[in-house]
């Protein structure tokens, strides 16, 4: 629900950097499992159903995607040579069902949330943020910080260096924040003349962790508060909650400004067109749609579209015949 997770990713990364020292190859069960899966892929062995289900959450990884495709191909070949009912995979079915239900909840829920494009105070934005958080909770998502923290940990499980970690978390953060982290890592590696590994005891790791704090401060994040809030017996809960609310409102206001600019540009483009140009554009779009319908050769969706277009054409013809009174409606 948030496109720019720079501040929350910083918090997650600060936490992750302090806890990821064991995630070096051979030093954790998770890393070992990830390495085993990669080894299986590199040998060209066909993945099992259990492996495919285990890897579903890492589809961004091209190797993982290739493994899943190889499993699908093998299953298809097997079904052609010896057709039989496929064996049920409860884990996969449950995952798909959860995602489908979540998508339905989000899709219907967003239709009932008004985007405060004309907001001039913080109150409508706060209400908008709370509505999005409530909707995400109904759909089964955790709060944004927990979701990002979880994904950072998942993506860090199969890497050995900070550079690899930054590549993995790039989709989770804004471009400017990610660039700042990459630049900070480059400075540290140039200084130590070595690659920074996820080894908490190494000088390079400690130096980069300090640079993360600097980058966070440059992005106006209260680093001391964030670290203190994560301690088991933290006494800054209220202060942290207030800052988090303020950060969410600020991020949402930035997104709303971008949406407002896009909407204004869209209206300007259309309002700049005269009626003849608009009719010409509509005619071109309609001609393109008719070609697609003809190419579909009677597909159900094409028949439905053709029926709708015929109804629209009949309505337009009725309006043209009597512009003052409009089309006549026959009551049975």
DACOR-V768461 format. One record per backbone hydrogen bond with DSSP energy under -0.5 kcal/mol. NH is the residue of the N-H (numbers start at 1). CO is the residue of the C=O. Records with the same first field share a line. If there is no record, write none. Layout:
NH = CO, CO
This chain:
5 = 3
9 = 5
10 = 6
11 = 7
12 = 8
13 = 9
14 = 10
15 = 11
16 = 12
17 = 13
18 = 14
19 = 15, 16
20 = 16
23 = 20
24 = 22
27 = 24
32 = 28
33 = 29
34 = 30
35 = 31
36 = 32
37 = 33
38 = 34
39 = 35
40 = 36
41 = 37
42 = 38
43 = 39
44 = 41
45 = 40
52 = 48
53 = 49
54 = 50
55 = 51
56 = 53
58 = 55
59 = 56
61 = 58
62 = 60
65 = 61
66 = 62
67 = 63
68 = 64
69 = 65
70 = 66
71 = 67
72 = 68
73 = 69
74 = 70
75 = 71
76 = 72
77 = 73
78 = 74
79 = 75
80 = 76
81 = 77
82 = 78
90 = 88
93 = 89
94 = 90
95 = 91
96 = 92
97 = 93
98 = 94
99 = 95
100 = 96
101 = 97
102 = 98
103 = 99
104 = 100
105 = 101
106 = 102
107 = 103
108 = 104
109 = 105
110 = 106
111 = 107
112 = 109
113 = 110
114 = 112
116 = 114
117 = 115
119 = 116
125 = 121
126 = 122
127 = 123
128 = 124
129 = 125
130 = 126
131 = 127
132 = 128
133 = 129
134 = 130
135 = 131
136 = 132
137 = 133
138 = 134
139 = 135
140 = 137
141 = 136
147 = 143
148 = 144
149 = 145
150 = 146
151 = 147
152 = 148
153 = 149
154 = 150
155 = 151
156 = 152
157 = 153, 154
159 = 156
162 = 196
163 = 196
165 = 161
166 = 162
167 = 163
168 = 164
169 = 165
170 = 166, 167
172 = 169
173 = 170
178 = 174
179 = 175
180 = 176
181 = 177
182 = 178
183 = 179
184 = 180
185 = 181
186 = 182
187 = 183
188 = 184
189 = 185
190 = 186
191 = 187
192 = 188
193 = 189
194 = 189
197 = 195
198 = 160
199 = 197
200 = 198
202 = 199
206 = 202
207 = 203
208 = 204
209 = 205
210 = 206
211 = 207
212 = 208
213 = 209
214 = 210
215 = 211
216 = 212
217 = 213
218 = 214
219 = 215
220 = 217
221 = 216
223 = 221
226 = 222
227 = 223
228 = 224
229 = 225
230 = 226, 227
231 = 228
234 = 231
240 = 236
241 = 237
242 = 238
243 = 239
244 = 240
245 = 241
246 = 242
247 = 243
248 = 244
249 = 245
250 = 246
251 = 247
252 = 248
253 = 249
254 = 250
255 = 251
256 = 252
257 = 253
258 = 254
259 = 255
260 = 256
261 = 257
262 = 258
263 = 259
264 = 260
265 = 261
266 = 262
267 = 263
268 = 264
269 = 265
270 = 266
271 = 267
272 = 268
273 = 270
278 = 274
279 = 275
280 = 276
281 = 277
282 = 278
283 = 279
284 = 280
285 = 281
286 = 282
287 = 283
288 = 284
289 = 285
290 = 286
291 = 287
292 = 288
293 = 289
294 = 290
295 = 291
296 = 292
297 = 293, 294
298 = 293
303 = 299
304 = 300
305 = 301
306 = 302
307 = 303
308 = 304
309 = 305
310 = 306
311 = 307
312 = 308
313 = 309
314 = 310
315 = 311
316 = 312
317 = 313
318 = 314
319 = 315
320 = 316
321 = 317
322 = 318
323 = 320
326 = 322
330 = 328
331 = 329
332 = 330
